[in-house]
Amino acid sequence: MYRKDGNSYFIVDGHTHFWDGSPANQINRYGEGFIKCFYDYHANLSPAEYKWTLEEFERYPEERMIHDLFEVGYDDLAILQSTYLTDWYVNGFNTTEQNGEMAERHPGRFIVNGRFDPRDGEQGLETLERLHERWHLKGVKVYTAEWKGDSKGWKLSDPWAYRYLEKCQQLGIRNIHVHKGPTVYPMNRDAFDVADVDDAATAFPELRFIVEHVGLPRLEDFCWIATQEPNVYGGLAVAMPFIHSRPRYFAQIIGELLYWIGEDRILFGSDYAIWQPKWLVERFVDMQIPEDMQGEYGTVSVNQKKKILGLNAARLYDIKVPGEFQIADEPESVAVGSAPEPEAATA
């Protein structure tokens, strides 16, 4: 939790990882290049006092993760997202099993999300069921730009992707986190395009599509899609650190999101270990739209910040929030083209 100026904030960190990008786990130059690209984001966008060495960044102990997230980082809960990359890493970069085992050692701290790749066919559907049975999944993370053999990506609109989304729906896995953000070496830019979210969100209104990194650098495309699709949400991982390095750019991002999709569909994520939640939370609570931009974007209220930092994710993941962190009922902000999210079908 975080307290400032008499206000209490319940923090759900919607995007964290426990990865192994160490040289011993790298299969090839792509594995080396991927973790170094991540490190460049970390080094270029973090305050100086939060920068790690490359060696620290490649593989950190879980004790450090617990310290950074919960002991000094204000997280009440963190969602562990998976990125397998088994063509580049011997044991995978960050698998559901690795995350789940670590979460079991720290009960009450984490929510474990699964993963699927439609190129795994029938066997992958069986694996998804096993992951669900083991960790009672409420969400999955998909990486449409991941390389697999000769394939350099896939789309949510692919027939086999539909098979997996149908399976998620059958299993009650409603939260589909989709990596749609800046290009990460050596992946292809076009494989991160947000256009396929539109198709899937229309076809599966019972599911929620959390577009991680809000589609950057395609923010405008994301906003236009999310405006028309009430089951599309924006995850702020990667957008958040610009609050330090380019605060006016971050003000523009948050202003656009509030205008287009409203305060109820934006989720905080630190993207740990690229960045740490401590400074992100502190600076987000303190931030405000610059005065000369307020004529277009308005301001960001305390209640809006509370929703973004934790209450929105808590709603999607059925997390019980203590009363002191709740906000009084108030009229919801109306975003352009907004509409109520469809209720889940009941038997």
C-alpha positions as CSV (number, residue, x, y, z in Angstrom):
1,M,0.0,0.0,0.0
2,Y,1.0,3.6,-0.4
3,R,-0.1,6.6,1.7
4,K,0.4,10.2,0.8
5,D,-1.4,13.4,2.0
6,G,-4.1,11.5,3.9
7,N,-4.9,9.2,0.9
8,S,-4.4,5.5,0.9
9,Y,-3.7,3.6,-2.3
10,F,-4.2,-0.2,-2.8
11,I,-1.5,-1.2,-5.3
12,V,-1.9,-4.1,-7.8
13,D,1.2,-4.4,-10.0
14,G,-0.3,-5.8,-13.1
15,H,2.9,-6.6,-15.0
16,T,5.9,-8.3,-13.3
17,H,8.4,-11.1,-14.2
18,F,10.8,-13.5,-12.6
19,W,13.1,-14.1,-15.5
20,D,16.4,-15.8,-16.3
21,G,18.2,-14.0,-19.1
22,S,21.7,-15.0,-17.8
23,P,24.4,-16.1,-20.3
24,A,24.1,-19.7,-19.0
25,N,20.4,-19.8,-20.0
26,Q,21.0,-18.2,-23.5
27,I,20.8,-20.5,-26.5
28,N,22.0,-18.0,-29.1
29,R,22.7,-14.4,-30.0
30,Y,19.0,-13.7,-30.0
31,G,18.7,-14.5,-26.3
32,E,21.6,-12.3,-25.6
33,G,20.2,-9.5,-27.7
34,F,16.7,-9.7,-26.2
35,I,17.9,-9.2,-22.6
36,K,20.3,-6.5,-23.6
37,C,17.4,-4.7,-25.3
38,F,15.4,-4.9,-22.1
39,Y,18.4,-3.6,-20.2
40,D,18.7,-0.6,-22.6
41,Y,15.1,0.4,-21.7
42,H,15.9,0.0,-18.0
43,A,19.2,2.0,-18.2
44,N,17.8,4.8,-20.4
45,L,14.4,5.4,-18.6
46,S,15.2,4.8,-14.9
47,P,16.4,7.3,-12.3
48,A,20.1,6.9,-11.6
49,E,19.6,5.5,-8.1
50,Y,17.5,2.7,-9.5
51,K,19.8,1.5,-12.2
52,W,21.3,-2.0,-12.0
53,T,24.3,-3.5,-13.7
54,L,23.7,-5.8,-16.6
55,E,24.7,-8.8,-14.6
56,E,22.2,-7.9,-11.8
57,F,19.5,-7.4,-14.4
58,E,20.0,-10.7,-16.3
59,R,19.2,-12.8,-13.3
60,Y,18.1,-11.5,-9.9
61,P,17.3,-13.6,-6.8
62,E,13.7,-13.9,-5.7
63,E,14.6,-12.3,-2.4
64,R,15.4,-9.1,-4.2
65,M,12.2,-9.3,-6.1
66,I,10.2,-9.6,-2.9
67,H,12.1,-6.7,-1.4
68,D,11.6,-4.5,-4.4
69,L,7.9,-5.2,-4.9
70,F,6.6,-5.6,-1.4
71,E,9.0,-4.4,1.3
72,V,9.9,-1.1,-0.3
73,G,7.8,-1.0,-3.5
74,Y,4.2,-0.6,-2.1
75,D,2.7,-3.6,-4.0
76,D,-0.2,-5.3,-2.2
77,L,-0.3,-7.9,-5.0
78,A,1.6,-8.5,-8.1
79,I,0.6,-10.4,-11.2
80,L,3.3,-12.6,-12.7
81,Q,3.3,-12.6,-16.5
82,S,5.1,-15.2,-18.6
83,T,7.3,-14.8,-21.6
84,Y,8.6,-18.2,-22.7
85,L,11.0,-17.6,-25.7
86,T,12.1,-21.2,-25.7
87,D,13.9,-20.8,-29.0
88,W,16.3,-18.4,-27.3
89,Y,16.6,-19.7,-23.7
90,V,17.4,-23.2,-22.5
91,N,14.8,-23.2,-19.7
92,G,12.6,-20.5,-21.1
93,F,12.9,-16.8,-20.2
94,N,10.0,-16.6,-17.8
95,T,7.6,-19.6,-17.7
96,T,4.4,-20.2,-15.8
97,E,5.9,-23.1,-13.9
98,Q,8.9,-20.9,-12.8
99,N,6.6,-18.1,-11.7
100,G,4.1,-20.5,-10.0
101,E,6.8,-22.2,-8.0
102,M,8.2,-18.9,-6.8
103,A,4.7,-17.7,-6.0
104,E,4.0,-20.8,-3.9
105,R,7.0,-19.9,-1.7
106,H,5.4,-16.5,-1.0
107,P,1.7,-17.1,-0.5
108,G,-0.6,-14.1,-0.7
109,R,1.8,-12.1,-2.7
110,F,1.3,-13.0,-6.3
111,I,-1.3,-13.9,-8.9
112,V,0.1,-16.4,-11.5
113,N,-1.0,-15.9,-15.1
114,G,-0.5,-18.6,-17.7
115,R,0.4,-18.4,-21.4
116,F,-0.5,-19.9,-24.7
117,D,0.9,-19.9,-28.2
118,P,-1.6,-21.0,-30.9
119,R,1.3,-22.6,-32.9
120,D,1.5,-25.3,-30.2
121,G,-1.7,-26.8,-31.6
122,E,-3.7,-29.5,-29.7
123,Q,-0.8,-30.2,-27.3
124,G,-0.8,-26.6,-26.3
125,L,-4.5,-26.7,-25.5
126,E,-3.8,-29.6,-23.2
127,T,-1.0,-27.7,-21.6
128,L,-3.2,-24.7,-21.0
129,E,-5.7,-27.0,-19.2
130,R,-2.9,-28.4,-17.0
131,L,-1.7,-24.9,-16.1
132,H,-5.2,-23.9,-15.2
133,E,-5.7,-27.0,-13.0
134,R,-2.4,-26.3,-11.2
135,W,-2.6,-22.6,-10.6
136,H,-6.3,-21.8,-11.1
137,L,-5.6,-19.2,-13.7
138,K,-7.6,-16.0,-14.0
139,G,-5.5,-14.6,-16.8
140,V,-2.9,-15.4,-19.5
141,K,-0.2,-13.4,-21.2
142,V,0.4,-13.8,-24.9
143,Y,3.4,-12.6,-27.0
144,T,2.3,-12.4,-30.6
145,A,5.8,-11.4,-31.8
146,E,7.5,-14.5,-30.3
147,W,9.6,-16.5,-32.7
148,K,9.0,-20.2,-33.0
149,G,11.0,-22.2,-35.6
150,D,10.5,-20.5,-38.9
151,S,7.5,-18.4,-37.7
152,K,8.2,-14.9,-36.5
153,G,4.8,-14.1,-35.0
154,W,1.1,-14.8,-35.0
155,K,-2.2,-12.8,-34.8
156,L,-5.1,-13.0,-32.3
157,S,-7.3,-13.3,-35.4
158,D,-5.7,-16.5,-36.5
159,P,-8.0,-19.6,-36.5
160,W,-5.8,-21.4,-34.0
161,A,-5.7,-18.3,-31.7
162,Y,-9.5,-18.5,-31.7
163,R,-9.3,-22.1,-30.5
164,Y,-7.2,-21.0,-27.6
165,L,-9.5,-18.0,-26.8
166,E,-12.4,-20.4,-26.8
167,K,-10.6,-22.7,-24.4
168,C,-9.9,-19.7,-22.1
169,Q,-13.6,-18.9,-22.2
170,Q,-14.5,-22.5,-21.3
171,L,-12.1,-22.5,-18.4
172,G,-13.2,-19.2,-17.1
173,I,-9.9,-17.5,-17.9
174,R,-11.2,-14.0,-18.7
175,N,-8.2,-11.8,-18.6
176,I,-6.1,-11.9,-21.8
177,H,-3.0,-9.8,-21.5
178,V,-1.5,-9.1,-24.9
179,H,2.0,-7.6,-25.4
180,K,1.5,-4.8,-27.9
181,G,4.3,-2.3,-27.4
182,P,7.7,-1.1,-28.5
183,T,9.8,-3.5,-30.6
184,V,12.1,-5.7,-28.6
185,Y,15.2,-7.0,-30.5
186,P,15.2,-9.1,-32.6
187,M,11.4,-9.3,-33.0
188,N,9.6,-7.7,-35.8
189,R,7.8,-4.4,-35.4
190,D,4.7,-5.5,-37.3
191,A,4.1,-8.5,-35.1
192,F,3.4,-6.1,-32.2
193,D,0.7,-4.2,-34.2
194,V,-2.6,-3.7,-32.2
195,A,-5.0,-4.3,-35.2
196,D,-5.7,-7.9,-34.4
197,V,-7.0,-6.9,-30.9
198,D,-10.0,-5.3,-32.6
199,D,-11.0,-8.6,-34.3
200,A,-10.6,-10.8,-31.2
201,A,-12.4,-8.3,-28.8
202,T,-15.4,-8.3,-31.1
203,A,-15.5,-12.1,-31.4
204,F,-15.1,-12.7,-27.7
205,P,-17.0,-10.1,-25.7
206,E,-16.9,-12.2,-22.6
207,L,-13.1,-11.9,-22.4
208,R,-11.1,-8.9,-21.4
209,F,-8.2,-7.9,-23.5
210,I,-5.6,-6.0,-21.5
211,V,-3.3,-4.4,-24.1
212,E,0.1,-4.2,-22.4
213,H,2.1,-1.1,-23.1
214,V,-1.0,0.5,-24.5
215,G,0.2,-0.3,-28.0
216,L,3.1,2.2,-27.9
217,P,4.2,3.6,-30.3
218,R,0.7,3.0,-31.7
219,L,-1.2,4.8,-29.0
220,E,-3.7,6.4,-31.3
221,D,-4.5,3.1,-33.0
222,F,-5.0,1.5,-29.6
223,C,-7.3,4.3,-28.4
224,W,-9.5,4.1,-31.5
225,I,-9.9,0.3,-31.1
226,A,-10.5,0.4,-27.3
227,T,-13.1,3.2,-27.7
228,Q,-15.3,0.9,-29.8
229,E,-14.5,-2.3,-27.8
230,P,-15.6,-2.0,-24.2
231,N,-13.7,-5.2,-23.2
232,V,-10.3,-3.7,-24.2
233,Y,-8.2,-2.3,-21.4
234,G,-4.8,-0.5,-21.3
235,G,-1.8,-1.7,-19.3
236,L,0.6,1.1,-18.5
237,A,3.8,-0.9,-18.3
238,V,6.5,0.8,-20.4
239,A,4.4,4.0,-20.5
240,M,5.0,4.6,-16.8
241,P,8.7,5.3,-16.7
242,F,8.3,8.2,-19.1
243,I,6.9,10.0,-16.0
244,H,10.6,10.5,-15.1
245,S,12.4,10.9,-18.5
246,R,9.7,12.7,-20.4
247,P,7.0,13.9,-18.1
248,R,5.1,15.9,-20.7
249,Y,5.0,12.9,-23.0
250,F,3.6,10.8,-20.1
251,A,1.0,13.5,-19.4
252,Q,-0.1,13.2,-23.0
253,I,-0.3,9.4,-22.8
254,I,-2.4,9.5,-19.6
255,G,-4.5,12.4,-20.9
256,E,-5.3,10.6,-24.2
257,L,-6.2,7.4,-22.3
258,L,-8.5,9.1,-19.9
259,Y,-10.2,11.0,-22.8
260,W,-10.7,7.9,-25.0
261,I,-11.3,5.0,-22.7
262,G,-11.8,6.5,-19.2
263,E,-10.4,5.9,-15.8
264,D,-11.9,2.4,-15.3
265,R,-10.0,0.6,-18.0
266,I,-6.4,1.7,-17.3
267,L,-4.1,-0.6,-15.2
268,F,-0.8,0.1,-13.5
269,G,2.2,-2.2,-14.2
270,S,5.8,-1.7,-13.3
271,D,7.2,-4.3,-15.8
272,Y,9.6,-5.4,-13.0
273,A,12.5,-5.9,-13.2
274,I,12.8,-3.4,-16.0
275,W,11.5,-0.8,-13.5
276,Q,10.7,-0.8,-9.8
277,P,7.3,0.1,-8.4
278,K,8.6,2.3,-5.6
279,W,9.5,5.3,-7.7
280,L,6.8,4.7,-10.3
281,V,4.0,4.8,-7.7
282,E,5.5,7.8,-5.9
283,R,5.8,9.8,-9.0
284,F,2.4,8.8,-10.4
285,V,0.7,9.9,-7.2
286,D,2.6,13.2,-7.3
287,M,2.1,13.8,-11.1
288,Q,-0.3,16.2,-12.6
289,I,-1.1,17.3,-16.1
290,P,0.9,20.5,-16.8
291,E,-1.2,23.6,-16.6
292,D,-0.7,24.5,-20.3
293,M,-2.0,21.0,-21.3
294,Q,-5.0,21.0,-18.9
295,G,-7.2,22.9,-21.4
296,E,-7.2,19.8,-23.6
297,Y,-6.6,17.0,-21.1
298,G,-8.0,18.3,-17.8
299,T,-6.4,17.0,-14.5
300,V,-5.9,13.6,-13.0
301,S,-7.8,13.2,-9.7
302,V,-6.9,11.2,-6.6
303,N,-9.7,8.8,-7.2
304,Q,-8.6,8.3,-10.8
305,K,-5.1,7.5,-9.5
306,K,-6.5,5.0,-7.0
307,K,-8.4,3.2,-9.7
308,I,-5.4,3.0,-12.0
309,L,-2.9,1.9,-9.3
310,G,-5.0,-1.0,-8.1
311,L,-8.8,-0.9,-7.9
312,N,-9.3,-1.5,-11.6
313,A,-7.1,-4.6,-11.6
314,A,-8.7,-5.8,-8.3
315,R,-12.1,-5.7,-10.1
316,L,-10.8,-7.8,-13.0
317,Y,-9.2,-10.4,-10.8
318,D,-11.8,-10.5,-8.0
319,I,-9.4,-9.2,-5.4
320,K,-11.0,-8.2,-2.1
321,V,-9.9,-4.6,-1.3
322,P,-10.0,-3.5,2.3
323,G,-12.6,-0.8,3.0
324,E,-10.0,1.9,3.8
325,F,-8.8,1.8,0.1
326,Q,-12.2,1.9,-1.5
327,I,-13.5,5.2,-2.9
328,A,-16.9,6.7,-2.4
329,D,-19.5,6.1,-5.1
330,E,-19.2,8.8,-7.8
331,P,-20.4,9.3,-11.3
332,E,-18.1,7.5,-13.7
333,S,-16.2,9.5,-16.2
334,V,-17.6,9.0,-19.7
335,A,-15.0,8.3,-22.3
336,V,-15.6,8.9,-26.0
337,G,-17.7,6.0,-27.4
338,S,-17.8,4.2,-24.0
339,A,-20.2,1.5,-23.2
340,P,-20.7,-1.0,-20.4
341,E,-18.6,-4.1,-20.5
342,P,-20.8,-7.2,-21.2
343,E,-21.5,-9.4,-18.3
344,A,-20.1,-12.9,-18.4
345,A,-22.5,-15.6,-19.6
346,T,-23.9,-17.7,-16.7
347,A,-24.9,-21.3,-16.9
